Amino acid sequence: MRLVLLGAPGSGKGTQAARLKEHLQVPHISTGDLLRAEVAAGTPLGKEAKDIMARGELVSDAILLGMLEDRFSRPDTANGFILDGYPRNLAQADALDKLLQRIGQPMDFALQLDVDNELLIERIAGRAKAEGRDDDNPESVRKRLKIYDELTAPVIEFYRQHGQLTVVDGVGSMDEVFNRIVEAIAPATEVG
Ligand code: ADP
């Protein structure tokens, strides 16, 4: 099962992806996590990305695509994956579509976690206290939500037009949201 999770910062993509990964037995590929690992390891790529990320801006499309191509070439993606944090603009959506066509693994589902902005801000404020992420400061959060509305929302339209979009209500407990997701993808996961 090849699935992409769409949703604003704070919509719960990371949380749900971690659970879905167990459920589907496929790897969770988070571009945010991949980038944070590069930053932590102090690689040239990480050095380039660090400040951009802290400001809440987007790292270059070329870097992201290279990172993803690399990740998809690993054997653990043979049975699918859960992609989280990518695509974040139409150019990325297009590049991903072409990449997956080329390797003969088209996307099965684009799942949007729908949460309104006020709740998003509340959730990120809670996470900032608990995790202390560099980019969870108010200014960076505002920028990430603005970039999401301007650049990432059109990506949802892209998947809708390709007939791949499923919208899931992201408001509720983690269990409630997880159950909604499992139900939404059930037709494709039933065996026999
Ligand atoms: P969140 O969705 O909570 O904002 P992520 O962990 O997905 O956070 O990403 C954190 C940061 O990593 C982004 O704000 C951005 O700077 C960078 N990043 C992650 N994915 C991408 C991407 N697809 N394109 C460009 N930058 C990205």
Residues whose N, C-alpha, C, O or C-beta is under 5 A from the ligand:
A	BS01	ADP	A8 P9 G10 T31 G32 D33 L35 I52 M53 G56 E57 L58 V59 L64 G85 Y86 P87 R88 R144
